[in-house]
Amino acid sequence: MKIFSAAQIKECDAFTVQREGITSYELMERAAKACYNWLATQYNIATPILILCGMGNNGGDGLVLTRLLLEHGFSAKAVVLKYAEQFFTDASKALALLHDCDASSIQILNEDAFLSELAEDILIVDAIMGTGLNRPLQNWLAAFIDSINNLPNEIVAIDLPSGLPADVLPEQDTVIIKAAHTLSFQFLKRTFLHAETAAIIGQVHILDIGLDEQFIQFTHTQFATIDIEASKSIYKPRTRFGHKGTFGKAILIGGSYGKIGAIALSTGAALRAGAGLVFTHAPQCGYTILQQLHPEAMFVAAGEKLVTEINIAIAANAIGIGPGMGTDDKTIQAFVNYIQHCKVPLVLDADALNILANNQDALHFIPANSIITPHPKEFERLFGKTVNSIAQIELARAKAMKHNIYIVLKGHHTAVLTPAGECWYNTTGNAGMATGGSGDVLTGILTGLLAQGYNSKQAAILGVYLHGLAGDLAAKEHSQEALLAGDITNYLGKAYLQLQ
């Protein structure tokens, strides 16, 4: 799914109106009907509903929604916050129609007026401010929203919670409605995909309001989500006459005394991801462990207790390096020497990233189209601090373009940043995957996909989707609390089946 800016969404609305030969008010009715349908399926008709309305188009949606609720037998009332001299044209029409339907259902609040105590069973619908907001709420509006947030009532926000920008994260202490549910029209807003807004947006529900498909298809954006459709478009089913050579040779390099488990997890994931042949280059101390855990993989000694030698002549379709490797001086020397001579894209994770963070000149040795997979703190050590997670994404986009690499910035919505400046937010995964070894599994999956002939962009996008989906399937079976990194690998097969 594409992620459009607030300005692009406004253009999409206007294009839809023009192309379909409808009025902007008719589109408002369509949006309100979608909200009504959602509310009617989620709440009993006996639920009293209070709709807080502004004077713009978002308020107009709320006024139309109030009328629809009344017409279908709900107990509903609109409270209009009069913060300006005039309503927007469509909102004014919506107010007039609601007045004709039931004048007693409208309450106008003038500046500095607040609601008296509400019964706790009243559902509050927030339709005060929409995507047109371009600055933090202040004075009476801020105080009013603060008062609403202090109520125990459940809140449903229309389009986005009032006070929340669509494209950038708000400044600290900005007053914003705290919703249990957000009904977003047609698209996700970019701010919904960042941890800072989690307590504000609640559960997000995308409502289709029939915006023009041609506009959506042909309008360019650098931002999108990784969903089932995107993953299916990348996935390559196996041919009947394929053999192990067809599906490539993958090499995993890493491990050290006491940390052989990390490279073992990567090895298992590369195998499950579908690589035809997997070789593990690890210290000799890990030989027995790796051979017992993964007899399907071949072992190559890269040192005694540490990775101290990496053969620069080794050939493979894909190479992943870093898990459990450590940062001993001899390991650093072997790693830096290797990447200087390597010509194929690498998957770099864990200690490979820690070494790069402390040897910044070595960043320029990373082969073009390599994939690095930092979590936010690793990214910070590599490229510096940022004020918030969107700023970190923007810095990652810049670094991906500068170094001609793919950056997989791990998180709840793991983001794939490309050398072309694209940002792909993943939609799979859960908090149970915040466990040791989960990143090592991702390294193996990415390496396994590269080995099979997926290019770096395809491997990064499909890899993070499969990783998250396998984690979701595992959590459904075992719970998030009991989820182990190895479970993600074990559920990769079921994740693949969903693509098929």
Secondary structure per residue as TSV (DSSP state, phi and psi in degrees):
chain	resnum	aa	ss	phi	psi
A	1	M	-	360.0	132.3
A	2	K	B	-71.3	149.3
A	3	I	-	-112.6	114.8
A	4	F	-	-99.9	153.7
A	5	S	-	-74.9	168.7
A	6	A	H	-58.9	-39.3
A	7	A	H	-65.2	-40.4
A	8	Q	H	-68.7	-36.0
A	9	I	H	-64.0	-40.8
A	10	K	H	-61.8	-41.8
A	11	E	H	-64.6	-38.3
A	12	C	H	-64.1	-41.1
A	13	D	H	-58.2	-49.0
A	14	A	H	-64.6	-40.3
A	15	F	H	-64.0	-41.0
A	16	T	H	-62.3	-44.4
A	17	V	H	-59.4	-46.8
A	18	Q	H	-67.6	-45.5
A	19	R	H	-68.6	-37.0
A	20	E	H	-88.1	-8.8
A	21	G	T	68.5	34.1
A	22	I	-	-110.1	173.4
A	23	T	-	-93.6	161.7
A	24	S	H	-64.8	-28.1
A	25	Y	H	-68.0	-37.6
A	26	E	H	-63.6	-35.4
A	27	L	H	-67.2	-35.6
A	28	M	H	-62.1	-42.5
A	29	E	H	-61.0	-40.0
A	30	R	H	-63.4	-43.2
A	31	A	H	-65.0	-43.8
A	32	A	H	-64.9	-36.4
A	33	K	H	-64.4	-38.3
A	34	A	H	-63.6	-40.9
A	35	C	H	-64.3	-43.0
A	36	Y	H	-59.4	-46.3
A	37	N	H	-59.5	-39.6
A	38	W	H	-66.9	-47.4
A	39	L	H	-61.0	-40.1
A	40	A	H	-66.6	-26.0
A	41	T	H	-87.0	-17.6
A	42	Q	H	-101.8	-24.7
A	43	Y	S	-129.1	144.7
A	44	N	-	-67.8	147.8
A	45	I	T	-62.1	-17.6
A	46	A	T	-81.2	-7.0
A	47	T	-	-71.5	119.3
A	48	P	-	-73.2	136.7
A	49	I	E	-125.8	128.9
A	50	L	E	-112.3	121.0
A	51	I	E	-105.6	118.2
A	52	L	E	-90.1	120.1
A	53	C	E	-119.1	138.1
A	54	G	-	-89.6	-164.6
A	55	M	S	-109.4	4.2
A	56	G	S	-101.5	-159.6
A	57	N	H	-68.2	-32.7
A	58	N	H	-65.2	-41.0
A	59	G	H	-63.1	-36.1
A	60	G	H	-62.0	-40.9
A	61	D	H	-57.2	-42.9
A	62	G	H	-66.1	-37.5
A	63	L	H	-67.6	-42.9
A	64	V	H	-63.6	-42.3
A	65	L	H	-59.0	-41.9
A	66	T	H	-58.2	-45.7
A	67	R	H	-61.9	-43.6
A	68	L	H	-64.0	-39.9
A	69	L	H	-62.1	-44.7
A	70	L	H	-63.1	-42.2
A	71	E	H	-65.0	-23.2
A	72	H	T	-104.2	14.6
A	73	G	T	93.8	2.6
A	74	F	-	-77.3	155.5
A	75	S	-	-89.9	109.2
A	76	A	E	-137.5	147.9
A	77	K	E	-144.1	138.5
A	78	A	E	-103.0	128.4
A	79	V	E	-108.7	116.6
A	80	V	E	-100.9	124.2
A	81	L	E	-88.6	111.1
A	82	K	-	-89.1	85.9
A	83	Y	-	-103.2	-0.6
A	84	A	S	-139.8	172.0
A	85	E	S	-73.8	-38.1
A	86	Q	S	-132.6	150.1
A	87	F	-	-77.3	154.6
A	88	F	-	-60.4	155.0
A	89	T	H	-55.5	-49.6
A	90	D	H	-69.0	-35.5
A	91	A	H	-65.8	-36.5
A	92	S	H	-63.2	-41.6
A	93	K	H	-65.2	-41.9
A	94	A	H	-62.2	-38.4
A	95	L	H	-64.5	-42.6
A	96	A	H	-63.3	-42.5
A	97	L	H	-67.8	-36.8
A	98	L	H	-67.0	-39.6
A	99	H	H	-60.4	-41.5
A	100	D	H	-66.2	-33.0
A	101	C	H	-73.2	-47.5
A	102	D	H	-165.2	94.1
A	103	A	G	-61.9	-28.7
A	104	S	G	-72.0	-10.0
A	105	S	G	-87.2	2.9
A	106	I	E	-114.4	131.1
A	107	Q	E	-126.6	126.5
A	108	I	E	-97.8	126.5
A	109	L	E	-106.3	120.2
A	110	N	-	-83.5	168.4
A	111	E	T	-54.1	138.3
A	112	D	T	75.3	8.0
A	113	A	-	-94.7	147.8
A	114	F	-	-133.1	164.8
A	115	L	-	-81.2	144.3
A	116	S	-	-76.7	176.5
A	117	E	-	-57.5	139.5
A	118	L	-	-108.7	148.2
A	119	A	-	-63.1	142.3
A	120	E	T	-66.9	-20.1
A	121	D	T	-83.7	-2.7
A	122	I	-	-77.6	127.5
A	123	L	E	-83.8	129.0
A	124	I	E	-100.2	128.8
A	125	V	E	-109.3	124.1
A	126	D	E	-92.5	111.5
A	127	A	E	-132.0	41.7
A	128	I	S	-83.3	-57.0
A	129	M	-	-128.2	143.8
A	130	G	-	-115.6	-150.2
A	131	T	T	-71.3	-11.7
A	132	G	T	-75.2	-10.7
A	133	L	-	-65.4	129.9
A	134	N	-	-124.7	11.1
A	135	R	S	-155.5	158.2
A	136	P	-	-61.3	146.2
A	137	L	-	-69.1	145.6
A	138	Q	-	-135.7	169.6
A	139	N	H	52.2	-127.8
A	140	W	H	-60.8	-45.1
A	141	L	H	-60.9	-41.6
A	142	A	H	-64.6	-43.3
A	143	A	H	-66.1	-37.9
A	144	F	H	-63.8	-47.5
A	145	I	H	-64.5	-37.4
A	146	D	H	-60.9	-39.0
A	147	S	H	-67.0	-36.3
A	148	I	H	-67.4	-41.0
A	149	N	H	-63.5	-23.1
A	150	N	T	-84.3	-4.6
A	151	L	S	-83.1	153.9
A	152	P	-	-80.8	-5.9
A	153	N	S	-66.6	148.5
A	154	E	-	-73.1	141.0
A	155	I	E	-123.1	133.6
A	156	V	E	-115.5	125.4
A	157	A	E	-99.3	138.5
A	158	I	E	-93.8	124.4
A	159	D	S	74.1	-56.2
A	160	L	S	-165.3	154.1
A	161	P	-	-60.0	135.3
A	162	S	T	-57.8	129.8
A	163	G	T	100.6	-14.0
A	164	L	-	-91.9	123.2
A	165	P	-	-68.3	156.2
A	166	A	S	-84.3	-30.7
A	167	D	S	-111.2	-22.2
A	168	V	S	-132.4	154.0
A	169	L	-	-76.3	142.1
A	170	P	-	-70.5	157.7
A	171	E	-	-68.7	156.0
A	172	Q	T	-59.6	140.9
A	173	D	T	73.9	9.1
A	174	T	-	-65.6	136.8
A	175	V	-	-82.7	122.5
A	176	I	-	-141.8	141.3
A	177	I	-	-57.3	138.1
A	178	K	-	-105.3	103.5
A	179	A	-	-97.0	149.8
A	180	A	S	-83.6	-29.6
A	181	H	E	-139.7	143.4
A	182	T	E	-124.3	125.5
A	183	L	E	-99.4	100.9
A	184	S	E	-98.5	131.1
A	185	F	E	-79.7	115.2
A	186	Q	S	70.7	-40.0
A	187	F	S	-131.0	156.8
A	188	L	-	-77.8	144.2
A	189	K	-	-87.0	147.4
A	190	R	G	-60.3	-37.7
A	191	T	G	-65.5	-19.3
A	192	F	G	-66.8	-17.9
A	193	L	G	-98.3	14.3
A	194	H	S	-123.1	145.3
A	195	A	G	-59.2	-30.1
A	196	E	G	-63.4	-21.5
A	197	T	G	-102.3	1.8
A	198	A	H	-57.0	-39.9
A	199	A	H	-79.4	-6.0
A	200	I	H	-99.2	-41.9
A	201	I	H	-90.5	-19.3
A	202	G	-	62.8	-140.6
A	203	Q	E	-86.7	131.1
A	204	V	E	-98.2	134.7
A	205	H	E	-124.9	124.3
A	206	I	E	-88.9	121.3
A	207	L	E	-105.6	123.5
A	208	D	-	-79.0	120.1
A	209	I	-	-116.4	19.4
A	210	G	-	71.4	33.7
A	211	L	-	-67.8	154.2
A	212	D	-	-62.4	122.6
A	213	E	H	-67.8	-31.9
A	214	Q	H	-66.4	-42.7
A	215	F	H	-60.3	-45.7
A	216	I	H	-62.3	-42.2
A	217	Q	H	-67.7	-40.8
A	218	F	H	-101.8	-3.6
A	219	T	S	-88.0	126.5
A	220	H	-	-82.3	140.5
A	221	T	-	-146.5	148.6
A	222	Q	S	-85.2	-2.9
A	223	F	E	-119.2	137.8
A	224	A	E	-157.7	167.6
A	225	T	E	-104.8	151.1
A	226	I	E	-93.4	108.3
A	227	D	-	-125.7	-172.6
A	228	I	H	-62.5	-37.5
A	229	E	H	-65.4	-45.7
A	230	A	H	-62.1	-40.2
A	231	S	H	-70.0	-40.0
A	232	K	H	-63.7	-32.7
A	233	S	H	-70.1	-20.1
A	234	I	H	-94.0	-37.6
A	235	Y	-	-56.0	135.0
A	236	K	-	-115.7	105.1
A	237	P	-	-62.2	151.4
A	238	R	-	-73.2	145.4
A	239	T	-	-83.8	152.7
A	240	R	T	-62.5	-30.9
A	241	F	T	-100.3	16.8
A	242	G	-	-69.9	155.2
A	243	H	-	-139.0	178.9
A	244	K	T	-61.4	-28.8
A	245	G	T	-70.0	-30.1
A	246	T	T	-62.5	-34.1
A	247	F	T	-99.8	12.0
A	248	G	-	84.1	163.8
A	249	K	E	-110.1	125.3
A	250	A	E	-113.6	140.5
A	251	I	E	-121.1	129.6
A	252	L	E	-111.2	128.8
A	253	I	E	-121.1	124.5
A	254	G	-	164.4	-164.4
A	255	G	-	88.2	155.0
A	256	S	-	-161.5	170.6
A	257	Y	T	-57.2	122.7
A	258	G	T	90.3	-9.5
A	259	K	-	-131.3	31.1
A	260	I	H	-69.4	-26.4
A	261	G	H	-57.1	-35.5
A	262	A	H	-63.5	-49.1
A	263	I	H	-72.8	-25.5
A	264	A	H	-66.1	-41.2
A	265	L	H	-63.1	-41.9
A	266	S	H	-63.2	-40.9
A	267	T	H	-61.2	-48.9
A	268	G	H	-61.2	-38.6
A	269	A	H	-68.4	-38.8
A	270	A	H	-63.1	-39.8
A	271	L	H	-63.5	-49.1
A	272	R	H	-66.6	-28.6
A	273	A	H	-70.7	-17.7
A	274	G	T	115.1	8.9
A	275	A	-	-60.9	140.3
A	276	G	S	-68.6	-42.6
A	277	L	E	-133.6	137.2
A	278	V	E	-127.1	127.0
A	279	F	E	-114.4	135.6
A	280	T	E	-112.1	118.4
A	281	H	E	-98.2	110.3
A	282	A	E	-146.9	166.7
A	283	P	-	-61.0	151.7
A	284	Q	G	-57.0	-29.9
A	285	C	G	-63.3	-15.8
A	286	G	G	-98.2	3.1
A	287	Y	H	-55.5	-55.5
A	288	T	H	-62.4	-43.5
A	289	I	H	-59.5	-49.8
A	290	L	H	-67.8	-39.8
A	291	Q	H	-66.9	-33.8
A	292	Q	H	-76.3	-41.1
A	293	L	H	-72.0	-39.8
A	294	H	-	-136.0	75.6
A	295	P	T	-64.7	-15.7
A	296	E	T	-72.6	-20.3
A	297	A	S	-96.8	155.3
A	298	M	E	-102.3	142.6
A	299	F	E	-103.2	137.8
A	300	V	E	-131.5	123.4
A	301	A	E	-71.1	132.7
A	302	A	-	-120.3	20.5
A	303	G	-	147.9	-177.2
A	304	E	S	-90.5	-66.3
A	305	K	S	-112.4	-8.8
A	306	L	S	-135.5	161.6
A	307	V	-	-78.1	108.0
A	308	T	-	-119.9	-6.7
A	309	E	-	-147.8	125.6
A	310	I	-	-124.0	117.9
A	311	N	-	-67.0	113.0
A	312	I	T	-70.5	-11.1
A	313	A	T	-92.6	-5.8
A	314	I	-	-63.2	140.2
A	315	A	-	-116.4	138.1
A	316	A	-	-161.0	161.5
A	317	N	S	-76.3	-26.1
A	318	A	E	-154.6	143.3
A	319	I	E	-135.4	124.2
A	320	G	E	-111.7	137.3
A	321	I	E	-143.3	138.5
A	322	G	-	133.8	-40.4
A	323	P	T	-57.8	124.7
A	324	G	T	67.1	13.0
A	325	M	-	-76.0	-28.2
A	326	G	-	79.6	176.4
A	327	T	-	-129.7	36.0
A	328	D	-	-61.9	150.8
A	329	D	H	-56.0	-40.1
A	330	K	H	-68.4	-35.5
A	331	T	H	-66.5	-43.6
A	332	I	H	-58.8	-46.0
A	333	Q	H	-61.7	-44.3
A	334	A	H	-64.3	-41.2
A	335	F	H	-67.0	-50.3
A	336	V	H	-62.2	-41.1
A	337	N	H	-62.2	-38.6
A	338	Y	H	-66.2	-48.8
A	339	I	H	-69.2	-22.8
A	340	Q	H	-66.6	-30.3
A	341	H	H	-100.4	-14.5
A	342	C	-	-73.8	138.3
A	343	K	-	-114.8	-9.0
A	344	V	S	-100.6	152.7
A	345	P	-	-58.8	140.4
A	346	L	E	-111.2	159.8
A	347	V	E	-107.6	117.4
A	348	L	E	-114.8	126.4
A	349	D	-	-144.9	167.6
A	350	A	T	52.7	-120.0
A	351	D	H	-68.2	-22.9
A	352	A	H	-61.2	-38.4
A	353	L	H	-73.6	-37.6
A	354	N	H	-63.0	-38.8
A	355	I	H	-65.0	-43.6
A	356	L	H	-63.3	-37.6
A	357	A	H	-62.0	-33.1
A	358	N	H	-95.4	-0.9
A	359	N	-	-137.4	70.0
A	360	Q	G	-59.0	-30.3
A	361	D	G	-61.9	-27.9
A	362	A	G	-70.5	-16.7
A	363	L	G	-55.4	-33.0
A	364	H	G	-75.2	-9.5
A	365	F	G	-89.7	-10.7
A	366	I	S	-62.0	125.9
A	367	P	-	-59.7	147.2
A	368	A	T	-56.9	143.8
A	369	N	T	69.5	14.7
A	370	S	-	-68.6	161.7
A	371	I	E	-116.6	123.3
A	372	I	E	-110.5	146.3
A	373	T	-	-128.2	64.4
A	374	P	-	-79.6	147.5
A	375	H	-	-84.2	170.5
A	376	P	H	-54.1	-38.5
A	377	K	H	-70.8	-38.6
A	378	E	H	-63.5	-40.4
A	379	F	H	-62.0	-42.7
A	380	E	H	-60.2	-41.2
A	381	R	H	-66.8	-32.5
A	382	L	H	-75.0	-45.5
A	383	F	H	-126.0	-4.3
A	384	G	-	106.9	167.3
A	385	K	-	-80.1	154.7
A	386	T	-	-134.0	166.1
A	387	V	S	-77.5	-25.9
A	388	N	S	-160.1	-179.3
A	389	S	H	-74.1	-28.5
A	390	I	H	-69.3	-39.6
A	391	A	H	-62.8	-35.3
A	392	Q	H	-66.5	-40.4
A	393	I	H	-61.7	-42.6
A	394	E	H	-65.2	-38.1
A	395	L	H	-66.3	-39.3
A	396	A	H	-64.1	-39.1
A	397	R	H	-59.9	-44.1
A	398	A	H	-64.0	-41.3
A	399	K	H	-71.1	-35.2
A	400	A	H	-62.3	-40.5
A	401	M	H	-70.0	-41.7
A	402	K	H	-63.8	-44.8
A	403	H	H	-95.9	-0.6
A	404	N	T	56.8	48.7
A	405	I	-	-131.6	168.8
A	406	Y	E	-103.6	130.7
A	407	I	E	-112.2	120.6
A	408	V	E	-100.4	98.7
A	409	L	E	-90.0	107.0
A	410	K	-	-76.5	146.1
A	411	G	S	174.4	-170.0
A	412	H	T	-59.7	-45.1
A	413	H	T	-109.9	78.7
A	414	T	-	-50.9	133.7
A	415	A	E	-109.6	133.6
A	416	V	E	-102.9	117.3
A	417	L	E	-107.1	132.4
A	418	T	-	-111.0	162.6
A	419	P	T	-62.5	-17.6
A	420	A	T	-87.0	1.0
A	421	G	S	88.7	8.3
A	422	E	-	-76.7	154.4
A	423	C	E	-131.7	117.2
A	424	W	E	-113.0	118.7
A	425	Y	E	-95.0	127.7
A	426	N	E	-78.1	148.1
A	427	T	-	-113.1	2.8
A	428	T	-	-108.8	166.3
A	429	G	-	111.5	161.7
A	430	N	-	-153.8	170.3
A	431	A	G	-66.2	-19.1
A	432	G	G	-66.1	-20.0
A	433	M	G	-80.4	-3.9
A	434	A	-	-80.4	69.7
A	435	T	S	-143.6	151.4
A	436	G	T	-55.8	131.0
A	437	G	T	99.2	-14.5
A	438	S	H	-59.5	-41.9
A	439	G	H	-66.5	-34.0
A	440	D	H	-64.4	-37.2
A	441	V	H	-64.0	-43.2
A	442	L	H	-60.2	-41.2
A	443	T	H	-57.4	-43.5
A	444	G	H	-65.3	-41.1
A	445	I	H	-62.7	-47.3
A	446	L	H	-61.4	-43.0
A	447	T	H	-65.2	-40.6
A	448	G	H	-64.0	-37.0
A	449	L	H	-70.3	-43.4
A	450	L	H	-58.8	-39.7
A	451	A	H	-60.4	-32.0
A	452	Q	T	-82.6	-0.9
A	453	G	T	104.8	0.4
A	454	Y	-	-67.5	139.7
A	455	N	-	-76.0	174.4
A	456	S	H	-61.5	-41.4
A	457	K	H	-64.9	-46.5
A	458	Q	H	-62.2	-43.9
A	459	A	H	-63.4	-41.6
A	460	A	H	-65.9	-45.5
A	461	I	H	-68.7	-50.3
A	462	L	H	-67.3	-37.3
A	463	G	H	-62.7	-46.5
A	464	V	H	-69.2	-31.6
A	465	Y	H	-67.0	-48.8
A	466	L	H	-62.5	-41.7
A	467	H	H	-57.8	-49.1
A	468	G	H	-68.1	-40.3
A	469	L	H	-65.2	-43.4
A	470	A	H	-60.5	-39.1
A	471	G	H	-64.1	-38.5
A	472	D	H	-65.5	-42.7
A	473	L	H	-65.4	-39.5
A	474	A	H	-66.3	-42.2
A	475	A	H	-65.4	-36.0
A	476	K	H	-62.0	-33.6
A	477	E	H	-85.8	-40.2
A	478	H	H	-112.6	-9.8
A	479	S	-	88.2	155.3
A	480	Q	S	-67.1	-38.2
A	481	E	T	-63.3	-37.7
A	482	A	T	-92.6	1.7
A	483	L	-	-66.7	131.6
A	484	L	-	-114.1	155.8
A	485	A	H	-57.5	-38.3
A	486	G	H	-63.3	-26.9
A	487	D	H	-63.5	-34.4
A	488	I	H	-60.5	-45.9
A	489	T	H	-60.9	-42.7
A	490	N	H	-65.8	-23.3
A	491	Y	T	-100.5	7.3
A	492	L	H	-61.5	-36.7
A	493	G	H	-59.6	-45.1
A	494	K	H	-67.0	-31.9
A	495	A	H	-65.7	-44.2
A	496	Y	H	-59.5	-40.4
A	497	L	H	-60.6	-32.8
A	498	Q	H	-68.1	-30.3
A	499	L	H	-71.8	-28.5
A	500	Q	-	-81.2	360.0
